[in-house]
Amino acid sequence: MKKRTAALLLTLLAACCGALAETVVLDAPLYLQKDRRWRGVLLNPEGKGAKTIGEAGCTLSCLAMAETMRTGEEVTPDSLVGRIEMTGDELHWPKGYEVLARSQEGMLVRDAAPVLTACIESGRPALVCLYSGELGTHWVLVYGYEDMEPDDPQTLNFLIRDPGTKDRITFNMTKEWFPKIRVIRTYDPPESLRGAAGGEGDG
């Protein structure tokens, strides 16, 4: 929490001086789906043919990371099983987690940049559904950005926690597999973020 506070203070100081902060990083955990502590846990023990967290738990793992940030206490993916409503292996988002932007066809990172930066600067992570026509969807958590230059979204380097691997740490590393963004969510968004680009839904 101290790291997040320090990063936000730097952002506010830069804004007061008429400059754009080059780096804003929130304190975010990394929970990998295939962590041996929970990889074999069923996402929906009551559902027929339910998959495990290791097989299809990217959304749940991202939610656990966000809940850890929101509450200030450790919330692991397996601790959410049974507490979060599921339909098959599909997660129903808890109250307070709202859609900030949505595109069925998918949007490029540079088009989503204003929503992502505003979310990070509000002190909240962005839960992002990446999309590929061949691979489908995959959720990651965006917790910061670096090397940002004014009026040039091409230079944005967003930092991610990817529950699928510890080796992908920025959006640039996901482009080969998931080139577009379908949904952006966060928890308890302030009025300035709420409804930023599109309506609510179940994504």
C-alpha positions as CSV (number, residue, x, y, z in Angstrom):
1,M,0.0,0.0,0.0
2,K,2.9,2.3,0.7
3,K,4.2,1.9,-2.8
4,R,0.8,2.7,-4.3
5,T,0.6,5.9,-2.2
6,A,4.0,7.0,-3.2
7,A,3.3,6.4,-6.9
8,L,0.1,8.4,-6.7
9,L,1.8,11.3,-4.9
10,L,4.4,11.5,-7.7
11,T,1.5,11.6,-10.2
12,L,-0.2,14.4,-8.4
13,L,3.0,16.4,-8.0
14,A,3.7,16.1,-11.7
15,A,0.2,17.3,-12.6
16,C,0.6,20.3,-10.3
17,C,3.9,21.2,-12.1
18,G,2.2,20.9,-15.5
19,A,4.2,17.8,-16.4
20,L,3.0,14.2,-17.1
21,A,4.4,11.5,-14.8
22,E,6.5,9.1,-16.7
23,T,5.8,6.1,-14.4
24,V,2.9,5.2,-12.2
25,V,3.0,1.7,-10.6
26,L,0.5,0.3,-8.1
27,D,1.4,-2.4,-5.6
28,A,-0.1,-5.6,-7.2
29,P,0.4,-9.3,-6.4
30,L,0.8,-12.0,-9.0
31,Y,-1.3,-15.1,-8.7
32,L,-0.5,-17.7,-11.4
33,Q,-3.3,-20.1,-12.4
34,K,-1.0,-23.1,-12.4
35,D,0.4,-22.4,-8.9
36,R,0.5,-25.8,-7.3
37,R,-1.4,-24.6,-4.3
38,W,-4.6,-24.2,-6.3
39,R,-4.1,-25.4,-9.9
40,G,-6.2,-28.5,-9.3
41,V,-9.1,-26.8,-7.6
42,L,-12.4,-26.9,-9.6
43,L,-13.7,-23.5,-10.6
44,N,-17.3,-24.7,-10.0
45,P,-17.5,-27.8,-7.9
46,E,-21.2,-28.0,-8.5
47,G,-21.0,-27.7,-12.3
48,K,-20.8,-30.6,-14.7
49,G,-17.5,-31.0,-16.4
50,A,-16.1,-28.0,-14.5
51,K,-12.5,-27.1,-15.3
52,T,-9.8,-26.3,-12.8
53,I,-8.2,-23.0,-11.9
54,G,-5.1,-24.3,-13.7
55,E,-7.0,-24.9,-16.9
56,A,-9.3,-21.9,-17.1
57,G,-8.8,-19.7,-14.0
58,C,-7.4,-16.5,-15.6
59,T,-10.5,-14.5,-14.7
60,L,-10.7,-15.8,-11.1
61,S,-7.0,-15.2,-10.6
62,C,-7.3,-11.6,-11.8
63,L,-10.2,-11.1,-9.5
64,A,-8.2,-12.4,-6.6
65,M,-5.3,-10.0,-7.4
66,A,-7.8,-7.1,-7.6
67,E,-9.5,-8.1,-4.3
68,T,-6.1,-8.3,-2.6
69,M,-5.4,-4.7,-3.7
70,R,-8.9,-3.5,-2.8
71,T,-9.0,-5.1,0.7
72,G,-5.4,-4.9,1.6
73,E,-5.5,-8.5,2.7
74,E,-4.4,-11.6,0.8
75,V,-7.2,-13.1,-1.3
76,T,-6.1,-16.1,-3.3
77,P,-7.9,-17.7,-6.2
78,D,-8.9,-20.8,-4.4
79,S,-10.3,-18.8,-1.5
80,L,-12.9,-17.3,-3.9
81,V,-14.2,-20.7,-5.1
82,G,-17.7,-21.1,-3.6
83,R,-17.9,-17.4,-2.7
84,I,-18.2,-16.2,-6.3
85,E,-21.3,-17.2,-8.4
86,M,-20.4,-19.2,-11.4
87,T,-22.3,-20.5,-14.5
88,G,-20.3,-23.4,-15.7
89,D,-16.8,-22.0,-15.7
90,E,-18.0,-18.4,-16.3
91,L,-17.6,-16.0,-13.4
92,H,-20.3,-13.6,-12.4
93,W,-18.5,-10.4,-11.3
94,P,-19.1,-9.2,-7.7
95,K,-21.0,-6.1,-7.0
96,G,-18.8,-3.0,-7.5
97,Y,-16.8,-4.3,-10.4
98,E,-18.0,-2.2,-13.3
99,V,-17.3,-2.1,-17.1
100,L,-15.3,1.0,-18.1
101,A,-15.0,0.1,-21.8
102,R,-16.2,-2.6,-24.1
103,S,-15.8,-3.6,-27.8
104,Q,-17.1,-6.9,-29.2
105,E,-14.6,-6.6,-32.1
106,G,-11.8,-5.6,-29.8
107,M,-9.9,-2.3,-29.5
108,L,-6.2,-1.6,-29.8
109,V,-4.2,-0.8,-26.7
110,R,-3.6,2.8,-28.0
111,D,-7.4,3.3,-28.3
112,A,-7.9,2.0,-24.7
113,A,-5.0,4.0,-23.3
114,P,-7.1,7.0,-21.9
115,V,-9.3,4.6,-19.9
116,L,-6.4,2.5,-18.7
117,T,-4.3,5.5,-17.6
118,A,-7.3,7.2,-15.9
119,C,-8.0,3.9,-14.0
120,I,-4.4,3.6,-12.8
121,E,-4.2,7.2,-11.8
122,S,-7.3,6.8,-9.7
123,G,-5.4,4.2,-7.7
124,R,-7.2,1.2,-9.1
125,P,-6.0,-1.7,-11.3
126,A,-7.7,-2.4,-14.6
127,L,-8.9,-5.9,-15.2
128,V,-8.6,-6.4,-19.0
129,C,-10.1,-9.1,-21.2
130,L,-7.7,-9.6,-24.1
131,Y,-9.0,-11.0,-27.4
132,S,-7.8,-13.1,-30.3
133,G,-9.9,-14.4,-33.1
134,E,-8.0,-17.7,-32.9
135,L,-7.4,-18.1,-29.2
136,G,-10.5,-16.5,-27.7
137,T,-10.1,-14.4,-24.6
138,H,-7.7,-14.1,-21.7
139,W,-7.8,-11.9,-18.6
140,V,-4.9,-9.9,-17.2
141,L,-4.5,-7.2,-14.6
142,V,-3.0,-3.8,-15.5
143,Y,-1.3,-2.1,-12.6
144,G,0.8,0.6,-14.0
145,Y,2.5,2.3,-17.0
146,E,5.9,3.7,-17.8
147,D,7.9,5.7,-20.4
148,M,4.8,7.7,-21.3
149,E,5.2,10.8,-23.5
150,P,2.5,13.5,-24.0
151,D,0.1,13.1,-26.9
152,D,1.7,9.9,-28.2
153,P,-0.2,6.8,-27.2
154,Q,2.3,4.7,-29.2
155,T,4.8,5.2,-26.4
156,L,2.6,3.8,-23.6
157,N,4.0,0.7,-21.9
158,F,1.4,-0.8,-19.7
159,L,2.5,-3.1,-17.0
160,I,0.5,-6.3,-16.4
161,R,0.1,-9.2,-14.1
162,D,-0.7,-12.2,-16.4
163,P,-2.0,-15.2,-14.4
164,G,-1.0,-17.4,-17.3
165,T,2.8,-16.8,-17.0
166,K,5.2,-14.7,-15.1
167,D,7.2,-14.0,-18.3
168,R,4.6,-11.6,-19.9
169,I,4.9,-8.3,-17.9
170,T,3.7,-5.7,-20.5
171,F,1.0,-5.4,-23.1
172,N,3.7,-5.4,-25.8
173,M,4.5,-9.0,-24.8
174,T,0.9,-10.1,-25.4
175,K,0.4,-8.6,-28.9
176,E,1.5,-11.8,-30.7
177,W,-1.2,-13.9,-29.0
178,F,-3.8,-11.4,-28.0
179,P,-3.6,-8.2,-30.1
180,K,-6.9,-6.6,-29.0
181,I,-8.8,-5.6,-25.8
182,R,-12.5,-6.6,-25.5
183,V,-13.4,-5.4,-21.9
184,I,-11.9,-3.2,-19.2
185,R,-13.2,-3.4,-15.7
186,T,-12.3,-2.1,-12.2
187,Y,-13.7,-1.9,-8.7
188,D,-15.7,0.9,-7.2
189,P,-14.9,3.4,-10.0
190,P,-15.3,7.1,-9.2
191,E,-17.8,9.1,-11.2
192,S,-15.1,10.3,-13.6
193,L,-14.4,6.7,-14.6
194,R,-17.9,5.2,-14.5
195,G,-19.4,4.6,-18.0
196,A,-16.3,5.9,-19.6
197,A,-16.9,4.0,-22.9
198,G,-20.0,1.9,-23.2
199,G,-22.6,0.1,-21.2
200,E,-22.5,-2.5,-18.5
201,G,-22.7,-6.2,-19.2
202,D,-21.6,-9.6,-18.0
203,G,-18.2,-9.7,-19.7
